[in-house]
Amino acid sequence: MACGSVTYEDMKRRQSFPLDLKIRLTQARISEWHHHWGGEIYLSFSGGQDSTVLLDIAKGLLPNIPAVYCDTGLESPEVRELALRKADVIIRPEKSFKSVIEEYGYPVPSKEQALFIRQARHSTEHMRGVRLGDGRYSVSDRWRCLVDAPFEVSE
């Protein structure tokens, strides 16, 4: 399986690179992206550890790159505090998480499984049978409890 022009084997090999080489490769990719888009880029910043490391590398290379944080209200207080302190731009969703859940249902880790659950709940008997069968296109055992849950599930 390839990710762009980088293969899975390439990614596994890169995991063993020394930290300084990983940083240089990251800087090169940021520079390429910056050049490709004529400098019109930003960094989506969550406040998590991976995002914080990337922000540090990017700001070291491009001090004026804007860090954009989406304040959903769902983050832990410590992560949110860090993100609010470090972000250059703060945006907020138009809908609350509660209203999204009420309108569309709960997300589950896989869009495919959420689709299968929704179809098992709201399709024909034939499709319900397919989704509750034991084939490749069925709801996995792990998520079967959501088929009859008292709330909607959405992909």
N, C-alpha and C positions, 0 to 999 in steps of 0.2 A: 504494500500500500504506500502510495506516495503522498506527500504533503507539499504541493507546489512541485518544485524540482528536487525536493529533499525526500529521500526514501525513509522508510521505517528503520532500516539498518543504519542509515546516516544518523538518525535521531538517537538511536541506542549508542552509537559510537561517540556522539557529541556529549552524552551524559558523563563520560569519563574524562573529558577535557579539563585542564586546570582552570580555576576560577578566572584568572586574568585573560585567558583565551576566550572564555565564554563572554566576558564583558566586552572584549574587542569585537567579537562577532555580533553582539547585540548593538554596539555602537555603529558598526558598519550597516546593519539593517535599518537602524533609525535614520542614518544619513541618507541611505538609498531612498527610503520612504519620503523623507523631507525633500529631497531633490525631485523625485517623481511627481510630487504634488505641488511643486513650486513654493514650498515653505508653508503652504496652507494646511497645516496639520494640528492636531491636538492630542492629548493623552487622556484616555478615559481612566479615571482614578477612583478605585473603590475604597482605598484605605487599608486593604488587606496587605499581607506581607509581600506577596509577589508584585502587586501593584506599586507598593512603596519602593521596592528595589528598582523596578523599571523606571519609576519617576525620578529617583536619584540618578540613575544612569543617563536618562534623557535630559534632565536639567543640567547635568554636568557637560553635556555635549551641546545642547540648545537651551540656554537659560530662559529664553522667552517663550518656549513651548507652553501653551496653556494646559493646565491640569483641570479636567472637568469632572466634577463629582455629582452623581445623582442621589440626592437625599430622599430615600424612599421611606424613612422612618422605621425600617426593619433591621437596621444594623445594630450591633452591640454598641453600648454607649462609648466604649473605649475606641472602637474602630471609627465611629461617627465623629468623635472629637478630633481624632487625628486627621481624618479626611477634611473636615471643615477648616482645620488649621492650615493644611497644606494646599488645598484646592485654590485655583485661581478663579474658577467659575463654578457656581453651585446652581444646579437645576433641580426642579421638583416635578414629579409626575403629575399629570392632570387629574388622574383618578387615584384614590387611595387603594391600598392592597385589599381592604375589606370590600370595596365596591367592585373591584375586578373579580374577586372570588364570588361575590353574589351574582354578577352578570355572566361570568364564563365558567366558574367552577374552579376546583383546586388543581394546580399543576402536579404532575408526578414526574419523576426523573427522566422518563422517556416519552417523547411525543408520540411514538408508535404505540406504546402501551396505553397512553391516555386516549388515543383514537380508538383502540380496540375496546377499552372500557366503555367509552361513550357509545360505540356501536352495539356492544352487548346490551346496554341499557335501553337504547332508543331505536333499534332497527327491527327488521323482520325476525320472525322466529328462526328462519334459516340462518341469517347472519348471526343471531345470538348463539346458535349452535356452533357455528364456525369459530366465533370468538371465545366460546367456553369449551371448545374441544381441546385436543392435546397437540395440535400441529404448530407449525412455524408461525401461523397467523392468529394465534390465540393469546388471550390474556395469560401472562405468566402466573404461576402459583403464588408468587410473592404479592401480586396486586389483585388477586381474586376478591379479597375482602372489600375492595372499592366498588365492585359491580353493584352491590346492594347497599352501599353506604347512603346515609340520609342527606347527602350533599352531592352536587354535580362535580364531575371531573372533566377537565378540558385540556386539550393539547395546545 
